[in-house]
Amino acid sequence: MNKFDQFLRHRQILLMQYKMGDLTKNEFIQESYHYMESLGIKPFTRVDNIKKAVYNYHYFNVNAKYWQRMANDPRNSERERRAYSSQSMECYYQKDLATLSLLRLIDFNCEAYYVNVKSQKLKNKLIEIVIKDPDILMDIDSLNYMGDFDDNDYLILHTKSQIIANALRSRCILKDDKQQSLTEDYINQKY
């Protein structure tokens, strides 16, 4: 099994542990980050297929959340927190580029809507993108892996990017009405 598939399999195990309450959101993020680091796999520079785009999304998402967590840790100096915050923002930017690459590769074959959230910072900003097409999912699913907290019927991505919102809106995909997230417990849990 290659490192990419190892990462996806391990991630699925962590997702199950999180769903069962064996891991907190912080522990899930930390375990994901450390496992990815231990494998030594970096993001793809050339994203020419769905699997690479999905991996890059997860790579940058895990890193963004990890560095954001470090930026909020009061044990770190102010200078360190600023550096970690900057690193987190860069990872979120790269995650959005991966998301856009994926959407282009699948010709925007998805659903998208704003989600109801408790966080004031995310209110009216967080978009949930849901990919349900079985052919697209089959490209990803070499190990029965599909995405964030699902029933193996879809892949879920999140973004706050106005560029992605505009691209989805221009294709009449993004709904303006807010919906409940398919990962509501996860996105509303602080870390």
N, C-alpha and C positions, 0 to 999 in steps of 0.2 A: 504494500500500500504506500502510495506517495505521501509526502508531507502535507500536501493540500487536503487530501482525503482524511489523513490523520487529524488535521485541525477540525474539519467538519464533523467527524465522528465524535471527537472530544467535546466540541461545542454542543452537539446534540445531548451528550451525557450531562453537561453542565446545565443545559436548559431543563432537562428532566429534574435534576436536583433542585433547581430554582423553583420549578412548578410545584414540587412536593414540599417545599419549605425547608429543605436541607441547606440551602444557600440563601444568604441575603443578596440584595442587589449589589452591594459593595463587594461581597465575596465572589459573586458571579463575574463582575468586571475584573477584579484582581486575578482570579483564576484564569480567565480568558486571556488576559494580557500576559501573564507569566508563562502560560502554556505556549502561546504564539511566539514569545521571545525564546523559549527553550527549543523550539523547532528551528529557529533561525530563518524563517521564511519572510521575505519582504514582499511588498506589493509589486504587482506587475507593472512594468513601464509601458508596455504595449498591450492595450486591452482590446483584443479582437474577437473575443467570444464571451458568452454569457457567464460561464464559470469564473473566468478571470475577473469580470466586473463584479460578480457577487463576492468573490474573495476580497477584492480591494475594498468594497463597501464595508465588509465586516472588519477587515484589518484597520481601516481608518476610524471606524466607529468605536472599536474597542480601545484604540489608542487615544482618541479624543476624550472618551469618558474617563480613562485612567488618568490622563494628564489634568483633566478638569478636577478630578477628585484630589489630586496632589496640589493643585492650585488653591483648593479650599481647605487644605490641612493647615491649621494654625501652628503646628509644630515647625513648619517651614518658614524661612525668613521671608520678608516682604519681597526681596529681590528674586528669590526662588519662586515664590507664588506668581509673580508677574511673568517669569520665564515659562513656568508650567502652563499658565493661562494662554500665553502666546502659542505654545506648542499645541495646546488643545484646539485653539481656533484654527490653526493651520490644518490639523487633522480633520476637523469638521469640514473645512473647505475642500480638502481632498476627497472626503467621503461624498460630498455633493457632486464632485466631478465624476466619481465612480457611479453614482446614482444616475447621472445624466447619460453616461456611457451605456449603462445597462438599458435605460429607457430607449435610447436610440437603437441599440442592438435588437430589441424586441418590438421596435416600431411603435412604442408607447401603448402596447397592448396590456392595459392595466386599468384599475379603478383608483381614484384618488379623492380624498376629502379631508377637510380640516377636522381635527378631533377635539372633543371636550377634554380639558385638562384642568388640574387643580392649580398648577404653577402659573403665577401671574406673568412670568417671563415668557412662557410658551403659549399663553392664551391668544387665540386668533392667529397663531403663527405655525403651529405644528401640523404638518400634513402627513397623512398615512397613505402610503402607496401599496396597493394589494395586487399581486400578480397571481392569477388563477389558471392561466392557460396550461393544460397538461403537457403540451409539447415543449413549452418553455421550461416548465418544472422538470421534465424528463432530462433536459440538457444539464440541469444542475444536480439532479438526484442520483448520483452514482452510489450513494450509501444510505438511501432512504432519508435524505436530508432535504428540508425545504426552506426553513427560515425561522424567524422570530416567533416563538410561542404559538405554534400552529397545530393543526390536526392533520398535517401532511397534505393539505389541499391548496395551499397558497404560500407565497413568499411575501413577507411584510417588510417594508422599508419606511423610514421616517426622515423628514427633512423640514427645515425652516427656510430653505433657499427661495428667494423671490424669483430667481432665474428659472428654477425648476417649476415653481408655481405658474409663472407666465407661459412656459413651454406646455404644461399640462392644460392650462386654461385656453391657450390658442388652439388646442386640439379638442376642445369641449369635453375634457376628461375630468378636470377638477371641479368638484361640486362646492358651492359656496356654503351650503348648510353644514353645520357641524354634526358629527356622528360620534357614537361611542367607539373608542379604539378597540380593536381586536386584542390588544395587549394592554388593556386599561390598568391592570394592577401594576404592571412593570413600569409604564411611563409615568404613573402618578406616585410611584415610590421614590422618596428622596434618597440620595446617596452622598 
